[in-house]
Amino acid sequence: MSETSKAKGHVAAFITILIWGTTFISTKVLLKDFTPIEILFIRFIIGYIALWCVRPKFMPLRGRKQEGTFLLAGLCGICLYYLLENISLTLTQASNVGVIISTAPFFTAILARLSSREKEPLGVPFFLGFVAAMAGICLISFSDGSASLNPTGDFLALLAAFIWACYSVLTKKISGYGYSTIETTRRVFFYGIMFMVPVMLFSGFAPDLKALISPVSLGNMLFLGLGASALCFVTWNAAVRILGAVRTSVYIYLVPVITVTASVIVLKEHVTMKSCIGMLLTLAGLWISEHK
């Protein structure tokens, strides 16, 4: 693989995380008028329609095994991951969830080894980077000293991290099928949305259409649907195809750093010295993990 291709993969991963790290602002605004499942369903419907508009071409598959892989990817990356994350946020501290979700690269590395989808062996730099990044993320998340445990909520967050690792490995497998990234992402969205329907039926799904068409809600929903869903899942899947599941997943370490930076710039929140040290440690962990 050429250095140019690798550079494109790193850029795609960084753009994805840059947007995902700021989605909390839009979600926070939308939660005033919508439930988590309503936001989740509407944003992915918008993303699904957008991907059809970009590439209006049906993608026939070459067998049930491939279809099953897409089905599992939709279940893991679109439905289960977000539902588990949202439920965990209602049971434990958001800081706990942020730290625990950041263990996804570690689970991805283990699953990639077991599935033999990653040819490059894990080295000492990956584990040193993981330790440094997790130390930094803990400093960022618990900079105010408010750390507490909730076994159920924390376990669900850990399960969400594992589910995302499954999605990353499945995405790497899908990338080997030879289809367009936009088409494969669209197929994954389709199955993810289908799995959301039963949840909607039992959760009182009834979005306020009047609130939805308001400029603020519509703008934030479009950002989540077009940017954080359609664009980001395509760029993430493209990065996984180029760099592999493990090296791409390491960029998840950057989410807390971008979240803190965005909160300072947009919400004018105060940043502590612990947060600054934590951001430096996290960046160092990312660099070490990617370093050969």
C-alpha positions as CSV (number, residue, x, y, z in Angstrom):
1,M,0.0,0.0,0.0
2,S,1.4,3.4,-1.0
3,E,2.0,6.2,1.5
4,T,-0.6,8.3,-0.4
5,S,-3.3,5.7,0.2
6,K,-2.3,5.5,3.9
7,A,-2.5,9.3,4.2
8,K,-6.0,9.2,2.7
9,G,-7.0,6.6,5.3
10,H,-5.7,8.7,8.2
11,V,-7.4,11.8,6.8
12,A,-10.7,9.9,6.5
13,A,-10.5,8.6,10.0
14,F,-9.6,12.1,11.4
15,I,-12.5,13.8,9.6
16,T,-14.9,11.1,11.0
17,I,-13.8,11.6,14.6
18,L,-13.7,15.4,14.2
19,I,-17.4,15.3,13.4
20,W,-18.4,12.6,15.8
21,G,-16.6,14.4,18.6
22,T,-18.9,17.4,18.1
23,T,-22.2,15.6,17.8
24,F,-22.9,15.8,21.5
25,I,-23.9,19.5,21.0
26,S,-26.6,18.7,18.4
27,T,-27.8,15.7,20.4
28,K,-28.0,17.8,23.6
29,V,-30.1,20.4,21.8
30,L,-32.4,17.8,20.2
31,L,-33.0,15.9,23.5
32,K,-35.1,18.8,24.6
33,D,-37.9,17.8,22.1
34,F,-37.1,14.2,21.1
35,T,-36.3,10.9,22.7
36,P,-33.0,9.1,21.9
37,I,-34.7,6.5,19.6
38,E,-36.5,9.3,17.7
39,I,-33.2,11.1,17.1
40,L,-31.5,7.9,16.2
41,F,-34.1,6.7,13.7
42,I,-34.6,10.1,12.0
43,R,-30.9,10.8,11.6
44,F,-30.2,7.4,9.9
45,I,-33.3,7.8,7.7
46,I,-31.9,11.1,6.5
47,G,-28.5,9.5,6.0
48,Y,-30.0,6.5,4.1
49,I,-31.9,8.8,1.8
50,A,-28.8,10.9,1.2
51,L,-26.7,7.9,0.3
52,W,-29.3,6.9,-2.3
53,C,-29.2,10.4,-3.7
54,V,-25.4,10.3,-4.0
55,R,-25.4,6.9,-5.6
56,P,-28.8,5.8,-7.0
57,K,-27.8,2.3,-7.9
58,F,-29.0,-1.0,-6.6
59,M,-26.3,-3.3,-5.2
60,P,-26.9,-7.0,-5.8
61,L,-25.0,-9.3,-3.5
62,R,-23.3,-12.5,-4.4
63,G,-24.8,-14.9,-1.8
64,R,-26.5,-15.3,1.6
65,K,-23.2,-15.2,3.5
66,Q,-22.5,-11.7,2.3
67,E,-26.0,-10.6,3.1
68,G,-25.6,-12.0,6.5
69,T,-22.5,-10.0,7.1
70,F,-24.3,-6.8,6.1
71,L,-27.1,-7.7,8.4
72,L,-24.8,-8.3,11.4
73,A,-23.0,-5.0,10.7
74,G,-26.3,-3.1,10.6
75,L,-27.4,-4.8,13.9
76,C,-24.0,-4.0,15.6
77,G,-22.9,-0.6,14.3
78,I,-26.2,1.1,13.7
79,C,-28.7,-0.4,16.2
80,L,-27.2,-2.1,19.2
81,Y,-24.2,0.2,19.7
82,Y,-26.2,3.4,19.9
83,L,-29.0,1.9,21.9
84,L,-26.6,0.5,24.5
85,E,-24.7,3.7,24.6
86,N,-27.9,5.7,25.2
87,I,-29.2,3.3,27.8
88,S,-25.9,3.4,29.7
89,L,-26.0,7.2,29.7
90,T,-29.3,7.0,31.6
91,L,-27.8,4.7,34.2
92,T,-24.3,6.0,34.8
93,Q,-22.2,9.2,34.4
94,A,-21.5,10.4,31.0
95,S,-17.8,10.6,31.9
96,N,-17.9,6.9,32.8
97,V,-19.4,6.1,29.4
98,G,-16.8,8.2,27.6
99,V,-13.9,6.4,29.2
100,I,-15.4,2.9,28.8
101,I,-16.4,3.4,25.1
102,S,-12.8,4.4,24.4
103,T,-11.7,0.8,25.1
104,A,-13.2,-0.1,21.7
105,P,-9.8,-0.2,20.0
106,F,-8.5,-2.8,22.5
107,F,-11.5,-5.0,21.8
108,T,-11.1,-4.4,18.1
109,A,-7.5,-5.6,18.3
110,I,-8.5,-8.8,20.1
111,L,-11.3,-9.6,17.6
112,A,-9.1,-8.8,14.6
113,R,-6.5,-11.2,15.9
114,L,-9.1,-13.9,16.5
115,S,-10.7,-13.5,13.1
116,S,-7.3,-13.3,11.4
117,R,-8.5,-10.2,9.4
118,E,-5.5,-8.2,10.4
119,K,-2.1,-9.4,9.1
120,E,0.1,-7.0,11.0
121,P,0.8,-8.3,14.5
122,L,0.1,-6.1,17.5
123,G,3.3,-4.7,19.0
124,V,4.4,-3.0,22.2
125,P,3.5,0.5,20.8
126,F,-0.2,-0.4,20.5
127,F,-0.4,-1.4,24.2
128,L,1.7,1.5,25.4
129,G,-0.4,3.8,23.4
130,F,-3.6,2.3,24.8
131,V,-2.4,2.8,28.4
132,A,-1.3,6.4,27.7
133,A,-4.6,7.2,25.9
134,M,-6.8,5.7,28.6
135,A,-4.8,7.6,31.3
136,G,-5.4,10.8,29.3
137,I,-9.1,10.1,28.8
138,C,-9.6,9.4,32.5
139,L,-8.0,12.7,33.3
140,I,-10.3,14.5,30.8
141,S,-13.5,12.7,32.0
142,F,-12.8,12.9,35.7
143,S,-11.1,16.3,35.8
144,D,-13.7,17.5,38.3
145,G,-13.1,14.5,40.6
146,S,-16.7,13.2,40.2
147,A,-16.0,9.5,39.6
148,S,-18.5,6.9,40.7
149,L,-19.4,3.4,39.6
150,N,-22.8,2.0,38.4
151,P,-22.3,-1.7,37.6
152,T,-25.3,-1.9,35.2
153,G,-24.6,1.3,33.3
154,D,-20.9,0.7,33.1
155,F,-21.4,-2.9,31.9
156,L,-23.7,-1.7,29.1
157,A,-21.1,0.9,28.1
158,L,-18.5,-1.8,28.0
159,L,-20.8,-4.0,25.9
160,A,-21.3,-1.1,23.5
161,A,-17.5,-0.8,23.1
162,F,-17.4,-4.5,22.3
163,I,-20.2,-4.2,19.8
164,W,-18.5,-1.4,18.0
165,A,-15.4,-3.6,17.8
166,C,-17.5,-6.2,16.2
167,Y,-18.8,-3.7,13.7
168,S,-15.2,-2.6,12.8
169,V,-14.1,-6.1,12.1
170,L,-17.3,-6.8,10.1
171,T,-16.6,-3.6,8.1
172,K,-13.1,-4.8,7.3
173,K,-14.6,-8.0,6.0
174,I,-17.2,-6.2,3.9
175,S,-14.4,-4.0,2.4
176,G,-13.0,-7.1,0.9
177,Y,-16.1,-7.8,-1.1
178,G,-15.2,-5.2,-3.8
179,Y,-18.3,-3.1,-3.6
180,S,-18.5,0.7,-3.5
181,T,-18.1,2.1,0.1
182,I,-21.2,4.3,-0.4
183,E,-23.3,1.3,-1.4
184,T,-22.0,-1.0,1.4
185,T,-22.7,1.8,4.0
186,R,-26.2,2.2,2.6
187,R,-26.9,-1.5,2.9
188,V,-25.6,-1.5,6.5
189,F,-27.9,1.5,7.2
190,F,-30.9,-0.4,5.8
191,Y,-30.5,-3.3,8.2
192,G,-29.7,-1.0,11.1
193,I,-33.0,0.9,10.5
194,M,-34.9,-2.4,10.2
195,F,-33.6,-3.5,13.6
196,M,-34.7,-0.1,15.1
197,V,-38.4,-0.6,14.1
198,P,-39.2,-3.2,16.9
199,V,-37.7,-0.8,19.4
200,M,-39.7,2.1,18.1
201,L,-42.9,0.1,18.4
202,F,-42.4,-0.5,22.1
203,S,-40.9,2.9,23.0
204,G,-43.8,5.2,22.1
205,F,-42.2,6.6,18.9
206,A,-44.1,9.8,18.2
207,P,-41.8,12.6,17.1
208,D,-43.1,16.2,17.3
209,L,-43.3,17.2,13.7
210,K,-43.8,20.9,14.5
211,A,-40.6,20.8,16.6
212,L,-38.8,18.9,13.9
213,I,-39.4,21.6,11.2
214,S,-38.1,24.4,13.5
215,P,-34.8,25.9,12.1
216,V,-32.8,24.8,15.2
217,S,-34.1,21.2,15.3
218,L,-34.0,20.7,11.6
219,G,-30.5,22.1,11.3
220,N,-29.2,19.8,14.1
221,M,-31.0,16.8,12.7
222,L,-29.5,17.4,9.2
223,F,-26.1,17.7,10.7
224,L,-26.5,14.4,12.5
225,G,-28.1,12.7,9.4
226,L,-25.9,14.1,6.6
227,G,-22.7,14.7,8.5
228,A,-22.4,12.3,11.4
229,S,-24.3,9.5,9.7
230,A,-24.1,9.5,5.9
231,L,-20.6,11.2,5.5
232,C,-18.9,9.8,8.6
233,F,-19.9,6.2,8.2
234,V,-18.6,6.3,4.6
235,T,-15.3,7.9,5.6
236,W,-15.0,5.6,8.6
237,N,-15.6,2.5,6.4
238,A,-13.2,3.8,3.8
239,A,-10.5,4.3,6.5
240,V,-11.1,0.7,7.8
241,R,-10.7,-0.5,4.2
242,I,-7.4,1.3,3.8
243,L,-5.8,1.1,7.3
244,G,-7.5,-1.9,8.8
245,A,-9.9,-2.2,11.7
246,V,-7.3,-1.8,14.5
247,R,-5.4,1.2,13.2
248,T,-8.6,3.0,12.4
249,S,-10.3,2.3,15.7
250,V,-7.4,3.9,17.5
251,Y,-8.7,7.3,16.4
252,I,-11.6,6.8,18.9
253,Y,-9.1,8.0,21.5
254,L,-9.5,11.5,20.0
255,V,-13.2,11.8,20.7
256,P,-12.9,13.1,24.3
257,V,-10.2,15.6,23.1
258,I,-12.4,16.9,20.4
259,T,-15.5,17.0,22.7
260,V,-13.6,19.1,25.3
261,T,-12.3,21.4,22.6
262,A,-15.7,21.9,21.1
263,S,-17.3,22.5,24.5
264,V,-14.8,25.3,25.2
265,I,-15.2,26.9,21.7
266,V,-19.0,26.5,21.3
267,L,-20.4,26.3,24.9
268,K,-17.7,28.4,26.5
269,E,-17.1,25.8,29.1
270,H,-14.0,26.0,31.4
271,V,-11.1,23.6,30.8
272,T,-9.0,22.5,33.7
273,M,-5.3,21.8,33.9
274,K,-6.1,18.0,34.3
275,S,-8.0,18.2,31.1
276,C,-5.1,19.8,29.3
277,I,-2.7,17.1,30.6
278,G,-5.2,14.4,29.7
279,M,-5.5,15.7,26.1
280,L,-1.7,15.7,25.7
281,L,-1.6,12.1,27.0
282,T,-4.4,11.0,24.7
283,L,-2.7,12.6,21.7
284,A,0.6,10.9,22.7
285,G,-1.2,7.6,23.1
286,L,-2.7,7.9,19.6
287,W,0.8,8.7,18.1
288,I,2.4,5.8,19.9
289,S,-0.3,3.4,18.8
290,E,0.1,4.4,15.1
291,H,3.9,4.5,15.3
292,K,5.9,1.8,13.6
